[in-house]
């Protein structure tokens, strides 16, 4: 359920009382039942919050929110809308327990609500975010991040690094490795048809070195090498057009070369329905792609659309992911 001081508990409650969710999933919450009940009363929702210690014993129907209850240290000190070490520790423990359930085969996927990096830091939990936590918990080296919104899929060559470093990471060997890993990831999700495109880095892909040499020296050689190894990939394609072309169906996915390049494209298209999918771990994880929104937490106005979409995509891809394997 994410950081208990943010909008996570609220959007989880709103998602799990939505009848649509039960058409494709059997959802249960890893979190604290007392916190959920408190938020429910505060914002005027009245679902039946029930403690279920095993997923198989839960009652899956709209209006019933099943919670695998985890004791939260310092719950009486939590203050909605604030950064607190207690909130960071609670969020980390919920993630760990959910990961354990999925690793044990008791859940086919994990859909995560937002956590707060500052609260994690206050709790002396030294991770940047969910992806890094789950990578450690599953002993996975550098899992892939893919955004999906409508029929647009976007992978990322780098995530939370300064832009100057992201440019330095645009090397042939890394790009080639990511192309091959992204192709495997698509197969894990059951996507076998179509061609991946690699986005350009510089304006108009550098115009053959007139304003930038990364395409000539690194990106084009990586794409050519990948093609000789049997990868269905083209590029580089100018970043000002490649995402629109992928949305129209020309490409099955795009490899974005840095964080904001792909984030801007997907979130501008549909902010609420952009979902982050972590691939390459033994478990499948989807997530809302927004923050804890501490400024509106506890006010009853947070939209559950991204949470609902995260659950939908988890259910959509889980069977193929389980079948193909890590």
C-alpha positions in Angstrom: 0.0 0.0 0.0 3.0 2.3 -0.2 4.0 5.0 2.2 1.2 5.2 4.8 1.5 9.0 5.0 0.9 9.5 1.3 -1.9 8.8 -1.1 -1.1 5.1 -1.4 -3.6 3.8 1.2 -6.4 6.0 -0.4 -5.8 4.9 -4.0 -5.5 1.3 -3.0 -8.8 1.4 -1.2 -10.5 3.2 -4.1 -9.0 0.7 -6.6 -10.2 -2.4 -4.6 -13.8 -1.2 -4.3 -13.9 -0.8 -8.1 -15.8 -3.7 -9.7 -13.7 -3.5 -12.8 -10.6 -4.7 -11.0 -12.3 -8.0 -10.1 -13.0 -8.8 -13.7 -9.3 -9.6 -14.2 -7.6 -10.0 -10.8 -7.9 -11.3 -7.3 -6.4 -8.4 -5.4 -5.3 -8.2 -1.8 -3.3 -5.5 0.1 0.0 -5.9 1.8 -0.1 -3.2 4.5 -1.7 -2.3 7.8 -5.4 -2.8 8.3 -5.7 -0.2 11.0 -4.2 2.5 8.8 -6.5 1.6 5.9 -9.5 1.7 8.2 -8.5 5.1 9.5 -8.1 6.5 6.0 -11.4 4.9 4.9 -13.2 6.7 7.8 -11.4 10.0 7.2 -12.3 10.2 3.5 -15.8 8.8 3.8 -15.2 5.4 2.1 -16.8 2.4 3.7 -15.4 -0.8 2.3 -15.2 -3.9 4.4 -11.5 -4.0 5.4 -10.8 -7.6 6.4 -7.6 -9.2 7.7 -6.6 -12.3 5.7 -3.5 -14.0 6.7 -3.2 -16.1 3.6 -4.2 -15.0 0.0 -6.1 -18.2 -0.6 -8.4 -17.5 2.3 -9.5 -14.1 1.1 -12.9 -13.2 -0.2 -12.5 -11.5 -3.6 -15.4 -9.3 -4.4 -16.0 -5.5 -4.8 -16.5 -3.7 -1.5 -14.3 -6.1 0.4 -10.6 -5.1 0.9 -8.5 -8.0 2.0 -5.4 -7.1 3.9 -2.4 -9.2 4.8 -1.9 -7.2 7.9 1.6 -6.2 8.9 2.3 -4.6 12.3 3.6 -1.0 11.7 6.1 0.3 14.3 5.2 3.7 15.6 1.8 3.7 13.9 0.4 6.1 16.6 3.1 8.6 15.6 2.3 8.7 11.9 1.1 12.0 10.5 -0.6 12.0 7.2 1.1 14.3 4.7 4.5 14.3 6.4 7.9 12.8 5.8 8.7 10.4 8.7 11.1 7.6 9.3 8.2 5.5 10.6 6.5 5.8 7.3 9.6 5.0 5.4 10.3 1.9 7.5 6.7 0.7 7.1 6.7 1.2 3.3 9.9 -0.9 3.1 8.5 -3.7 5.2 5.3 -3.9 3.1 7.5 -4.2 -0.1 9.6 -6.9 1.5 6.6 -8.9 2.6 4.9 -8.6 -0.8 8.1 -9.7 -2.5 8.4 -12.7 -0.2 4.8 -13.7 -1.1 5.5 -13.4 -4.8 8.8 -15.3 -4.6 6.9 -18.1 -2.7 4.3 -18.3 -5.5 1.4 -17.0 -3.4 1.0 -14.0 -5.7 1.5 -13.9 -9.5 2.5 -10.2 -9.5 3.0 -7.2 -7.2 1.5 -3.8 -8.0 3.0 -1.1 -5.9 1.6 2.2 -4.6 4.1 5.1 -4.2 6.8 5.4 -1.6 8.7 8.5 -0.5 12.5 8.7 -1.0 13.0 11.2 1.8 11.0 9.0 4.3 13.2 6.0 3.3 16.3 8.1 3.9 15.0 9.2 7.3 14.5 5.5 8.2 18.1 4.9 7.1 17.0 2.7 4.2 19.5 3.5 1.5 17.6 2.8 -1.7 16.5 5.2 -4.4 13.2 3.5 -4.9 11.1 0.4 -5.5 13.3 -1.0 -8.4 16.5 -0.9 -6.4 14.8 -2.5 -3.3 13.2 -5.3 -5.3 16.4 -5.9 -7.2 18.2 -6.5 -3.9 15.4 -8.6 -2.5 15.4 -10.8 -5.6 19.1 -10.8 -6.2 18.7 -9.3 -9.6 21.4 -7.3 -11.4 20.0 -4.2 -13.1 16.4 -5.0 -13.8 14.7 -3.3 -16.7 12.1 -0.6 -16.4 9.3 -0.3 -19.1 6.5 2.2 -19.2 3.2 1.3 -20.9 0.4 3.6 -21.8 -2.2 2.7 -24.3 -0.2 0.7 -26.9 3.1 2.6 -26.3 5.9 0.7 -24.5 9.1 2.5 -23.5 12.3 1.0 -22.1 15.0 3.1 -20.4 18.7 2.9 -21.0 19.3 4.8 -17.7 17.0 5.9 -14.8 18.0 8.0 -11.8 21.3 9.5 -12.9 22.2 13.1 -13.8 21.7 13.9 -17.5 25.5 14.4 -18.0 26.1 10.8 -16.8 23.1 9.5 -18.8 24.9 10.8 -22.0 28.1 9.1 -20.9 26.2 5.8 -20.5 25.2 5.9 -24.2 27.9 3.5 -25.3 27.7 0.8 -27.9 28.2 -2.1 -25.5 25.5 -0.8 -23.1 23.0 -0.1 -25.9 23.6 -3.5 -27.5 23.1 -5.2 -24.1 19.9 -3.3 -23.5 18.5 -4.0 -26.9 19.0 -7.8 -26.4 17.6 -7.7 -22.9 14.6 -5.6 -23.9 13.8 -8.2 -26.7 13.9 -10.9 -24.1 11.7 -8.8 -21.8 9.1 -8.4 -24.5 9.0 -12.2 -24.9 8.5 -12.5 -21.2 5.4 -10.3 -21.6 4.1 -12.4 -24.5 5.1 -9.8 -27.2 6.6 -11.5 -30.1 5.6 -9.5 -33.1 6.9 -6.1 -34.3 10.1 -4.2 -34.3 11.8 -2.2 -31.5 13.1 1.3 -32.2 16.0 3.0 -30.5 15.5 6.7 -29.9 18.1 9.3 -31.0 20.0 11.3 -28.4 20.8 14.5 -30.2 18.4 16.8 -32.2 17.6 15.0 -35.5 20.0 12.2 -34.5 22.9 14.6 -34.7 22.6 15.1 -38.5 25.6 12.7 -39.2 27.8 14.4 -36.7 26.9 18.0 -37.3 25.6 18.4 -33.7 26.6 15.4 -31.8 28.6 12.3 -32.6 26.9 9.8 -30.2 24.7 8.4 -33.0 27.5 7.9 -35.4 30.0 6.5 -32.9 27.8 4.5 -30.5 24.1 4.2 -31.2 24.2 3.2 -34.9 27.0 0.6 -34.4 25.0 -0.9 -31.6 21.8 -1.2 -33.6 23.7 -2.7 -36.6 25.4 -5.3 -34.3 22.0 -6.2 -32.8 20.5 -6.7 -36.2 23.4 -9.0 -37.2 22.6 -11.0 -34.0 19.0 -11.4 -35.1 17.3 -8.7 -33.1 14.2 -7.0 -34.6 15.4 -3.4 -34.0 15.9 -0.2 -36.0 17.3 3.2 -35.2 18.3 5.6 -34.1 15.0 7.4 -34.8 14.7 11.1 -33.9 13.2 11.4 -30.4 10.8 14.1 -31.7 9.0 11.5 -33.8 9.8 8.0 -32.6 7.2 7.9 -29.8 4.4 9.1 -32.0 5.4 6.5 -34.6 5.4 3.8 -31.9 2.0 4.9 -30.7 0.6 4.6 -34.2 1.8 0.9 -34.3 5.0 1.2 -36.4 7.1 -0.1 -33.5 6.3 -2.5 -30.7 8.5 -0.5 -28.2 11.1 2.2 -27.9 14.4 2.3 -26.1 14.6 5.7 -24.5 18.2 6.8 -23.9 17.6 8.7 -20.7 15.0 9.1 -18.0 13.1 12.3 -19.0 13.1 11.5 -22.7 10.7 8.6 -22.2 8.9 10.0 -19.2 7.8 13.1 -21.0 6.5 11.2 -24.0 4.4 8.8 -21.9 3.1 11.1 -19.3 2.1 13.8 -21.8 0.1 11.2 -23.6 -1.8 10.1 -20.5 -0.3 10.9 -17.1 -2.8 8.9 -15.1 -2.6 5.7 -17.1 1.1 5.5 -17.5 2.3 2.4 -15.6 5.8 1.4 -14.8 6.7 -2.3 -15.2 9.8 -3.8 -13.8 11.1 -6.8 -15.9 13.9 -9.2 -15.6 13.3 -10.2 -11.9 11.9 -13.5 -10.8 8.7 -11.7 -10.0 6.6 -9.3 -12.1 6.1 -5.8 -10.6 3.9 -3.0 -11.9 3.5 0.4 -10.3 1.7 3.7 -10.5 4.0 6.3 -12.0 3.4 9.2 -9.6 4.6 10.1 -6.2 3.1 10.1 -2.7 1.5 13.5 -3.2 1.8 14.5 0.4 0.1 17.8 -0.2 -3.3 16.0 -1.0 -2.9 12.9 1.2 -5.9 12.3 3.5 -8.1 14.7 1.6 -10.1 12.1 -0.4 -9.3 13.7 -3.8 -6.5 11.3 -5.1 -7.3 9.6 -8.3 -7.1 5.7 -8.3 -6.8 5.5 -12.1 -3.1 4.7 -12.2 -3.5 2.1 -9.4 -6.3 0.4 -11.2 -4.3 0.4 -14.4 -1.3 -1.0 -12.6 -3.4 -3.9 -11.3 -4.8 -4.4 -14.8 -1.4 -4.7 -16.4 -0.1 -6.9 -13.7 -3.0 -9.3 -14.4 -2.5 -8.9 -18.2 1.1 -9.9 -18.2 1.4 -12.2 -15.2 0.4 -15.5 -17.0 3.0 -15.0 -19.8 5.6 -13.9 -17.3 5.1 -16.9 -15.2 5.1 -19.2 -18.2 8.3 -17.8 -19.9 10.1 -17.4 -16.6 13.0 -15.1 -15.5 
